[in-house]
Amino acid sequence: MSELPRIGELIQLYGVCCEGCGHFQGRFKVRSVMNGQNVSLVLEPHEIQIEGAIMSGAFSPVTLLWRRDLECWLTDCGEHEVVVHVSGHYYGPSLQAA
């Protein structure tokens, strides 16, 4: 699947901090979607579970940026980058033909 979520939609996320300091999962409401040269989502937490040293306020709201060079979503937890999986949604342009 390779489509962006819509504003108002609740989506599932799972994220792992690049520095190994924790991970999170939860449901987030889509506040904005930017599709163009830079693809990004702004999300508001609805239900979230955090494990490790990640501070809970780091994801309120959360901005996800699509990194074309890495083919993944990234955000930050206040100190480090977090790789994020958006369940059932955008996996990047290179996977559209698959």
Secondary structure, DSSP 4 states (H G I P E B T S, - for coil): ---PPPTT-EEEEEEEETTSSEEEEEEEEEEEEE-SSS-EEEEEEEEEEEEES--GGGGSSEEEEEETTTTEEEEE-SSSEEEEEETTS---GGGTT-
